[in-house]
């Protein structure tokens, strides 16, 4: 009888959240006995304490990881993906910028009525002709050509 | 990380900005006045220009009506006044009464050792209303257009 009274007291204490791990272990042991040996008013607790006892028997290695650990693992995983993606983007950006910079530093191109020309001789020929015409005021070139043709 | 990416995006954007940006005549170079399909554009940058003491050369050649030619000249003259007051030169010549040319040369910027020049030339024959226009933008350590002329002759 004393034991049953203690179980009742411990059960009430358990639902108040005041039991120690040892007391909880004692309750698990009690509720593990056959159904028929438990008084009617306590039978409704059997399922709960057997489930809790089963959970308690799991070793740390077999326990599922706490939710916070899962979140931490997921966020770490996601962070690594973001970092890798950012690193790739950065490499592409730097590479692209370097290539663009190199090309723009050594540009030699002409667009002749919309048609792109990259032949170095043609582009530089066009440039020199234009510069000469400009610096000689154009007319001087014409004048020299006419003088050569008809004499002074 | 965001800051680094933004920095590189800004770097890329700054690299893509054209050298003569900020000038009124830039609209012509960018094809906003006359479609680029109707002009001859030449763009040279780098070691090729070293013998002329230049680092960048860009020119456009096109044929336009007299009024359009005048408008382009006004843009070049405005750039000459607006950015750098020194060294503008405007001259008009007629050869044998048939060949006409109007030339305007100016220095538009001076940034340290780098000088920027803008040249405009209109050329036409007789009473023709069409003008063959050439506009050149140049950058480099060359001190003046006279010095450039000397370098071209040698």
Contacts between the chains, C-beta under 8 A, distances in Angstrom:
chain1	res1	chain2	res2	distance
A	83	B	1	7.9
A	86	B	1	5.1
A	86	B	5	7.2
A	89	B	5	6.8
A	90	B	4	6.7
A	90	B	5	6.9
A	90	B	8	7.1
A	93	B	5	7.2
A	93	B	8	4.6
A	93	B	9	7.5
A	93	B	12	7.1
A	94	B	8	6.6
A	96	B	12	7.2
A	97	B	8	6.4
A	97	B	11	5.9
A	97	B	12	5.1
A	97	B	15	6.6
A	100	B	12	7.1
A	100	B	15	5.9
A	100	B	16	7.6
A	101	B	15	5.8
A	104	B	15	6.5
A	104	B	45	6.6
A	105	B	45	6.3
A	105	B	46	5.5
A	106	B	45	6.7
A	106	B	46	3.8
A	106	B	47	6.9
A	106	B	48	7.9
A	107	B	43	5.6
A	107	B	44	6.4
A	107	B	45	4.1
A	107	B	46	6.5
A	108	B	43	7.7
A	108	B	44	5.2
A	108	B	45	7.6
A	108	B	46	7.2
A	108	B	48	6.2
A	109	B	42	7.8
A	109	B	43	5.2
A	109	B	44	7.9
A	110	B	40	6.8
A	110	B	41	6.5
A	110	B	42	4.6
A	110	B	43	7.2
A	111	B	36	6.1
A	111	B	39	7.8
A	111	B	40	7.1
A	111	B	41	4.3
A	112	B	40	5.1
A	113	B	37	5.9
A	113	B	38	6.7
A	113	B	39	7.2
A	113	B	40	6.6
A	114	B	36	6.2
A	114	B	37	3.6
A	120	B	48	7.9
A	123	B	42	6.1
A	123	B	44	6.5
A	124	B	44	7.0
A	124	B	48	6.6
A	126	B	40	7.0
A	126	B	42	5.0
A	127	B	42	5.2
A	127	B	44	5.6
A	127	B	57	6.0
A	127	B	59	6.9
A	128	B	152	7.6
A	130	B	42	6.8
A	130	B	59	5.0
A	130	B	61	6.6
A	130	B	134	5.8
A	130	B	136	6.4
A	131	B	52	7.9
A	131	B	57	7.8
A	131	B	136	7.0
A	131	B	148	7.7
A	131	B	152	5.9
A	132	B	152	6.1
A	133	B	121	7.0
A	133	B	134	6.8
A	134	B	103	7.0
A	134	B	105	7.6
A	134	B	119	4.9
A	134	B	121	5.5
A	134	B	134	6.4
A	134	B	136	5.9
A	135	B	145	6.9
A	135	B	148	6.7
A	135	B	149	4.2
A	135	B	152	5.8
A	136	B	149	7.8
A	137	B	91	6.4
A	137	B	93	5.9
A	137	B	101	6.0
A	137	B	103	5.1
A	137	B	121	7.5
A	138	B	93	8.0
A	138	B	101	4.4
A	138	B	103	7.1
A	138	B	121	5.9
A	138	B	123	5.3
A	139	B	93	4.4
A	139	B	94	7.6
A	139	B	95	4.6
A	139	B	99	5.7
A	139	B	100	7.9
A	139	B	101	4.7
A	142	B	95	5.6
A	142	B	99	5.1
A	143	B	95	5.2
A	146	B	95	7.4
A	146	B	96	6.9
